[in-house]
Amino acid sequence: MIDDENVDPVLAVYRGCITDELRRFAYLAETEVVDVEYALKLADSLGVARWVFRNPRGLVGALAAIGEDLRGDYTYELIAYRTFSMRGKPRMIDPGSVIAMDEATRGETYANIDPETGRILITPRGMDPVLYGIRGETPEAVYRAHRFIKSYEEVERWVIFRSNQCTDAHLKSKRTISSLKPYVAAVLEGVVSDRPRIIPGGHVIFKLSDGTGTIDCAVYEPTGRLRVIASKLVDGDRVRVYGGVKPFDKGLTFNIEKIEVLEARAITRIMNPLCPYCGRRMKSAGLGKGFRCGRCGFRDRGSAKIEIYMDRDLKPGLYLPPPRAFRHLTKPIERYGREKTGGVVWFYPWHEP
């Protein structure tokens, strides 16, 4: 990994108590872009020892990892590592064992398999040394899940981490549209101000307004069912959206990770009344002559057109993409209501060797 020109690894070592400034730095790194000069100055002021292998940009993540002391919600992840000789080669994991693990630990572990495609999600797709990673609610859950996995290659070692994955740690800040800036993660609340449109590639775009401004919201094709939900929105729907800001030539776009429909606007149509005798929808008998039924001949000079409420096929609620489109920090729907705080839960074994 150190030889990969696309990464900038930095090792940072800090001795002492976590300061408020470090916690603030971690929050900023999770929610927006942090300037590397700020990271360098903070490291110098706190006496953080560091080893920079290429570009100091990696110091931002290293300091954020130190400053994130998990005082808020947290989960656990068991990571199994590959032997050096296998790194870069296809991972050899029995898919059936992953399916069995997912069924046995469902609700206690998360995002093991994508239900729409059947794709195994615990194995990375890159050249990194990780064989697989299992995320879950407790150390007991991830350890139990790990014991289900059948690997056709040697596991060099494994360790259980307490982490902020699956907690929405990056989506803590509710913002107004007028306050947005590039690459900020945010939660917006507003009203859909036009009908969604589908652009080449199958992506869905709609405008959101909150009284301070209007922004294009994008739901991309890989998000699967979330794109279907977005396409059902209409102007006037009140929603809360979660995601991040991306700059484009024509301005900012809000890339949506999840949608919460707060209020689905009622849609009505003006239609002819139904015949009270046979139930068929009547036709106009002419100007000022009321309506007549084409089936049974009933006439009603006093009836008028009626307002019909249409079925929206969209209910208030929280909608997420399938697990294959999750980010590392995305909180699965199963975790809502299970947020926790507190100290370390000691568990043994938590590593091998």
C-alpha positions as CSV (number, residue, x, y, z in Angstrom):
1,M,0.0,0.0,0.0
2,I,2.9,2.4,0.8
3,D,4.1,2.0,-2.8
4,D,0.7,3.0,-4.2
5,E,1.0,6.5,-5.6
6,N,-2.8,7.1,-5.1
7,V,-2.5,7.0,-1.3
8,D,-0.7,9.2,1.1
9,P,-0.1,7.1,4.3
10,V,0.9,8.9,7.5
11,L,1.6,7.4,10.9
12,A,0.8,9.8,13.8
13,V,1.5,9.1,17.5
14,Y,0.1,11.3,20.3
15,R,0.7,10.8,24.0
16,G,-1.7,12.4,26.4
17,C,-5.4,13.0,26.9
18,I,-7.7,13.8,23.9
19,T,-8.2,17.6,23.9
20,D,-11.3,19.5,22.8
21,E,-9.3,20.8,19.9
22,L,-8.6,17.2,18.7
23,R,-12.2,16.3,19.0
24,R,-13.2,19.4,17.1
25,F,-10.7,18.5,14.4
26,A,-12.2,15.0,14.1
27,Y,-15.7,16.5,13.7
28,L,-14.5,18.8,11.0
29,A,-12.7,15.9,9.2
30,E,-15.9,13.8,9.2
31,T,-18.1,16.6,7.9
32,E,-16.1,18.8,5.6
33,V,-12.7,19.3,3.9
34,V,-9.9,20.1,6.3
35,D,-6.8,22.0,5.0
36,V,-3.6,20.0,5.5
37,E,-1.9,23.1,6.8
38,Y,-4.4,23.2,9.7
39,A,-3.5,19.6,10.5
40,L,0.2,20.3,10.4
41,K,-0.2,23.2,12.8
42,L,-2.3,21.2,15.2
43,A,0.1,18.3,15.2
44,D,3.0,20.7,15.9
45,S,1.1,22.4,18.8
46,L,0.3,19.1,20.4
47,G,3.6,17.5,19.9
48,V,2.2,14.8,17.6
49,A,5.0,12.6,16.2
50,R,4.5,11.7,12.6
51,W,6.0,9.8,9.8
52,V,5.0,11.0,6.3
53,F,5.6,8.4,3.5
54,R,4.7,10.7,0.6
55,N,2.3,13.6,1.0
56,P,1.3,15.0,4.4
57,R,-2.4,14.9,3.3
58,G,-2.8,11.6,5.2
59,L,-2.2,13.5,8.4
60,V,-5.8,14.8,8.3
61,G,-7.2,11.2,8.6
62,A,-4.6,10.2,11.2
63,L,-5.3,13.1,13.5
64,A,-9.1,12.6,13.0
65,A,-8.7,9.0,14.1
66,I,-6.9,10.1,17.3
67,G,-9.5,12.8,18.0
68,E,-12.6,10.6,17.4
69,D,-12.8,9.2,20.9
70,L,-16.3,7.6,20.2
71,R,-18.1,9.4,23.0
72,G,-21.2,9.2,20.8
73,D,-22.6,6.2,19.0
74,Y,-20.3,3.4,18.0
75,T,-20.2,-0.1,16.5
76,Y,-17.6,-2.9,16.3
77,E,-15.8,-4.3,13.3
78,L,-13.7,-7.5,13.1
79,I,-11.1,-7.3,10.4
80,A,-9.3,-10.3,9.2
81,Y,-6.0,-9.7,7.4
82,R,-4.3,-11.6,4.5
83,T,-0.8,-13.0,4.4
84,F,1.7,-10.9,2.5
85,S,2.0,-13.5,-0.3
86,M,-1.8,-13.3,-1.0
87,R,-2.1,-9.6,-1.2
88,G,-3.2,-8.4,-4.6
89,K,-4.7,-11.8,-5.6
90,P,-8.4,-12.7,-5.7
91,R,-9.9,-13.3,-2.2
92,M,-10.9,-16.9,-1.6
93,I,-13.9,-16.8,0.7
94,D,-16.7,-19.4,0.6
95,P,-19.9,-17.4,-0.4
96,G,-22.1,-20.0,1.3
97,S,-20.5,-19.4,4.6
98,V,-21.2,-15.6,4.3
99,I,-24.8,-16.3,3.5
100,A,-25.1,-18.6,6.6
101,M,-23.4,-16.0,8.8
102,D,-25.7,-13.3,7.6
103,E,-28.8,-15.4,8.3
104,A,-27.5,-16.4,11.8
105,T,-26.5,-12.9,12.9
106,R,-29.0,-10.7,11.1
107,G,-29.9,-7.7,13.1
108,E,-26.6,-7.9,15.0
109,T,-24.3,-7.5,12.0
110,Y,-24.8,-5.2,9.0
111,A,-24.2,-4.9,5.3
112,N,-22.8,-8.4,4.8
113,I,-24.6,-9.1,1.5
114,D,-26.5,-6.9,-0.9
115,P,-30.1,-8.3,-1.0
116,E,-30.8,-7.0,-4.5
117,T,-27.8,-8.5,-6.3
118,G,-26.5,-11.1,-3.8
119,R,-23.1,-9.5,-3.9
120,I,-20.8,-10.3,-0.9
121,L,-20.0,-7.0,0.8
122,I,-17.6,-8.1,3.6
123,T,-14.6,-8.5,1.2
124,P,-12.9,-5.4,-0.2
125,R,-12.4,-5.0,-3.9
126,G,-9.0,-3.4,-3.8
127,M,-5.3,-4.3,-3.3
128,D,-5.4,-3.7,0.5
129,P,-4.3,-6.4,3.0
130,V,-7.8,-6.9,4.4
131,L,-9.4,-10.3,3.7
132,Y,-12.8,-9.4,5.1
133,G,-14.4,-7.0,7.6
134,I,-17.6,-7.7,9.6
135,R,-19.5,-4.8,11.2
136,G,-21.9,-5.3,14.1
137,E,-23.5,-4.1,17.2
138,T,-21.4,-5.9,19.8
139,P,-17.9,-7.6,19.9
140,E,-19.7,-10.9,20.6
141,A,-21.7,-10.5,17.4
142,V,-18.8,-9.9,15.1
143,Y,-16.7,-12.6,16.7
144,R,-19.6,-15.1,16.3
145,A,-20.0,-14.0,12.7
146,H,-16.3,-14.4,12.1
147,R,-16.4,-18.1,13.2
148,F,-18.9,-18.8,10.4
149,I,-16.6,-17.7,7.6
150,K,-14.8,-20.3,5.6
151,S,-11.6,-19.0,4.0
152,Y,-9.6,-20.9,1.5
153,E,-6.6,-18.8,2.2
154,E,-4.7,-18.3,5.5
155,V,-5.9,-15.6,7.8
156,E,-2.7,-13.9,9.0
157,R,-4.4,-12.2,12.0
158,W,-7.7,-10.7,13.0
159,V,-8.7,-8.0,15.5
160,I,-11.9,-6.4,16.7
161,F,-12.1,-2.6,16.6
162,R,-14.6,-0.2,18.2
163,S,-15.5,2.4,15.5
164,N,-17.9,5.0,14.2
165,Q,-18.8,3.0,11.1
166,C,-22.6,2.5,10.6
167,T,-23.3,5.5,12.8
168,D,-23.9,8.4,10.4
169,A,-21.0,10.2,12.1
170,H,-20.6,12.5,9.1
171,L,-24.3,13.5,9.1
172,K,-24.5,15.4,12.4
173,S,-25.0,18.9,11.0
174,K,-28.3,20.2,9.9
175,R,-27.7,23.2,7.5
176,T,-29.5,25.7,5.4
177,I,-29.0,25.6,1.6
178,S,-27.5,29.1,1.6
179,S,-24.8,28.0,4.1
180,L,-23.6,25.1,2.0
181,K,-20.1,24.9,0.5
182,P,-18.3,22.3,-1.6
183,Y,-17.6,18.9,0.0
184,V,-19.6,19.5,3.1
185,A,-21.7,16.6,4.5
186,A,-25.0,17.9,5.7
187,V,-28.7,17.3,6.5
188,L,-31.1,19.5,4.7
189,E,-34.9,20.0,5.2
190,G,-37.1,21.6,2.6
191,V,-39.7,21.4,0.0
192,V,-39.4,19.7,-3.4
193,S,-39.8,22.6,-5.9
194,D,-40.1,20.8,-9.2
195,R,-40.8,17.3,-10.5
196,P,-37.8,15.0,-10.6
197,R,-36.2,14.4,-13.9
198,I,-34.2,11.5,-15.1
199,I,-30.9,12.3,-16.9
200,P,-28.6,10.1,-19.0
201,G,-27.3,7.2,-16.9
202,G,-30.5,6.8,-15.0
203,H,-29.7,9.4,-12.3
204,V,-32.6,11.3,-10.8
205,I,-32.4,15.1,-10.2
206,F,-34.8,17.3,-8.4
207,K,-34.7,20.8,-6.8
208,L,-35.1,21.4,-3.1
209,S,-35.9,24.8,-1.5
210,D,-35.8,25.7,2.1
211,G,-36.5,29.5,2.2
212,T,-32.8,30.4,2.1
213,G,-32.1,29.0,-1.3
214,T,-32.6,26.2,-3.9
215,I,-30.2,23.4,-4.8
216,D,-30.2,20.5,-7.3
217,C,-30.4,17.1,-5.5
218,A,-29.0,14.1,-7.2
219,V,-29.8,10.4,-6.6
220,Y,-27.5,8.3,-8.7
221,E,-28.3,5.1,-10.5
222,P,-26.2,2.8,-8.2
223,T,-28.4,3.7,-5.3
224,G,-31.0,1.4,-6.7
225,R,-34.3,1.6,-4.9
226,L,-33.5,5.0,-3.5
227,R,-33.6,6.3,-7.1
228,V,-37.1,4.9,-7.5
229,I,-38.3,6.7,-4.3
230,A,-36.8,10.0,-5.5
231,S,-38.6,9.6,-8.9
232,K,-42.0,9.5,-7.0
233,L,-41.5,12.9,-5.4
234,V,-43.6,15.8,-6.6
235,D,-43.3,19.5,-6.0
236,G,-44.7,20.4,-2.6
237,D,-43.4,17.3,-0.9
238,R,-41.6,18.1,2.4
239,V,-38.4,16.0,2.8
240,R,-35.2,15.7,4.8
241,V,-32.2,14.7,2.8
242,Y,-28.8,13.4,3.9
243,G,-25.7,13.6,1.9
244,G,-22.8,15.7,0.6
245,V,-22.2,18.8,-1.6
246,K,-20.4,18.4,-4.9
247,P,-19.4,21.4,-7.0
248,F,-20.1,21.4,-10.7
249,D,-19.8,24.0,-13.5
250,K,-23.3,25.3,-13.0
251,G,-23.1,25.4,-9.2
252,L,-23.5,23.1,-6.3
253,T,-25.3,19.7,-6.3
254,F,-26.4,17.8,-3.2
255,N,-25.6,14.1,-3.6
256,I,-28.2,12.2,-1.6
257,E,-27.4,9.2,0.6
258,K,-30.8,8.8,2.2
259,I,-34.2,10.5,2.0
260,E,-36.8,11.0,4.7
261,V,-40.2,11.9,3.4
262,L,-41.8,14.1,6.1
263,E,-45.0,15.0,4.2
264,A,-46.2,13.7,0.9
265,R,-48.4,16.3,-0.7
266,A,-51.9,15.2,-1.5
267,I,-52.6,15.1,-5.3
268,T,-56.1,15.5,-6.5
269,R,-57.9,15.3,-9.8
270,I,-61.2,16.8,-10.9
271,M,-63.4,14.1,-12.4
272,N,-67.0,13.4,-13.4
273,P,-69.2,11.9,-10.6
274,L,-70.0,8.2,-10.4
275,C,-73.5,6.9,-11.3
276,P,-75.3,6.2,-8.0
277,Y,-77.1,3.2,-9.5
278,C,-74.4,1.3,-11.5
279,G,-71.2,2.8,-10.3
280,R,-69.9,3.8,-13.7
281,R,-68.4,7.2,-14.2
282,M,-70.9,9.5,-15.9
283,K,-70.4,11.8,-18.8
284,S,-71.3,15.4,-19.3
285,A,-74.8,15.9,-20.7
286,G,-73.9,19.3,-22.1
287,L,-73.3,22.7,-20.7
288,G,-75.7,23.3,-17.8
289,K,-77.4,19.9,-18.3
290,G,-75.6,17.9,-15.6
291,F,-74.4,14.4,-16.2
292,R,-75.7,11.2,-17.7
293,C,-74.7,7.5,-17.3
294,G,-73.7,5.8,-20.6
295,R,-74.5,2.4,-19.1
296,C,-77.9,2.7,-17.4
297,G,-79.1,6.0,-18.8
298,F,-79.4,7.8,-15.4
299,R,-79.4,11.6,-15.6
300,D,-78.6,14.1,-12.9
301,R,-78.9,17.8,-13.7
302,G,-77.8,18.8,-10.2
303,S,-74.5,16.9,-9.9
304,A,-71.1,18.5,-10.4
305,K,-67.5,17.4,-10.9
306,I,-65.8,16.0,-7.9
307,E,-62.3,16.2,-6.4
308,I,-60.6,12.8,-6.2
309,Y,-57.5,12.1,-4.0
310,M,-55.0,10.1,-5.9
311,D,-52.9,7.3,-4.4
312,R,-49.3,8.6,-4.2
313,D,-47.6,5.3,-3.8
314,L,-45.2,7.2,-1.5
315,K,-45.5,7.1,2.3
316,P,-43.8,9.3,4.9
317,G,-40.7,7.5,6.2
318,L,-37.0,7.0,5.9
319,Y,-35.6,5.5,2.7
320,L,-32.1,4.2,2.3
321,P,-30.2,2.7,-0.7
322,P,-29.3,-1.0,-0.8
323,P,-26.2,-1.9,1.2
324,R,-24.0,-2.0,-1.9
325,A,-24.3,1.8,-2.1
326,F,-23.6,2.4,1.6
327,R,-20.6,4.5,2.6
328,H,-18.6,3.2,5.6
329,L,-20.3,5.6,8.0
330,T,-23.9,5.0,6.6
331,K,-26.2,3.9,9.4
332,P,-28.4,0.9,8.3
333,I,-32.1,1.1,9.0
334,E,-31.7,-1.7,11.5
335,R,-29.6,0.5,13.7
336,Y,-32.1,3.3,14.2
337,G,-33.2,3.3,17.8
338,R,-30.1,1.2,18.9
339,E,-27.7,4.1,19.2
340,K,-25.5,3.9,22.2
341,T,-22.9,5.8,24.2
342,G,-20.5,4.7,26.9
343,G,-17.1,3.2,27.5
344,V,-15.4,0.1,26.2
345,V,-17.1,-3.2,26.5
346,W,-14.3,-5.7,27.3
347,F,-14.5,-8.9,25.3
348,Y,-12.1,-11.8,25.0
349,P,-10.8,-12.9,22.5
350,W,-10.5,-9.6,20.7
351,H,-7.5,-10.4,18.5
352,E,-5.5,-13.4,17.2
353,P,-2.5,-13.6,17.5
